[in-house]
Amino acid sequence: MTKVENLSEMFQICEKKKMSSDSLLLSDILGVPQATAWSRYKRGNAAAVKIMYKIVTEREELVEKIKKEVESENKSKE
């Protein structure tokens, strides 16, 4: 994924790709209740948006990495 530095772009990407579990991670990272973390993110709090962006992009990268590993394992079993 292309590196994005604009907060507005980060927010738009997160809005398209976020999953419900991402708000739980955001809450845990910020050390606040889930509703508080979500409110900060939705208000455009810079720290919350940057963290959510990192959660979303890192999750996507992790999923792709694991998919490739599973494919590789499945091919080697054939």
N, C-alpha and C positions, 0 to 999 in steps of 0.2 A: 504494500500500500504506500502511496505517495505521502511523504511527510507534510503535514498540514500544521501551520502555525497560527492561523487566524481562528480565534475563538468561535466566531460565528460558523465557520466551515466545520469545525470540530463538532459543534452542537448539531448541525444538520446531518452530518454523517452518523452521529450517535442516534439521532431520531429515526433514521432509516434502518439501522442495524442492531439496535439494542434489544435485549431479551429481558424477560421479567427477573431472572436471577441476577442480572447486572446491578439492579438497585440494591440487592442484599449485599453484594460485594462493596458497592460504594458506601453503604451504611457502615459496614465493618471497617473499611479503610479510614473513613472520616471519624469513626468512633462516636457516632450519633445515631439516634433512632432512624429507622428506614424512612419514615415520613419526613423527617427533617432533612435527611440527605437528598431525598427526591425533590423537596421544595427548593433546596439550594441549587440543584442541577437545573430545574425548570426555570428558576429566576435568572439563570445565566451566571451564577457564581463561578468565577474563573477557576478556582481550585477544583470545584466539583465537576465542571465540564471537562477539564484536562484529565482528571482521574477517570471519568466515565469514558473518555476517548481512549485512554490507555487500556482500560478494561475491555472495551469492544475490539480494538485492533489486536491486542494480545490474544484474546479468545479466538479470533478468526485465525491467527497464525498457528496457535496450538492445535486447533481442529484440523487444519490442513496438514500439519506435521504428523499428527496421529493417523489421519487417513492414509497418508503415504506409507507409514510404517505398517499399518494393517494390510494394505495392498501388497506390499513387499513380502510380508509374512505369508499371506495367502498364496502368492505366486510361488514361493519357495516350497510350499507344501504340495503343490501340484505335480 
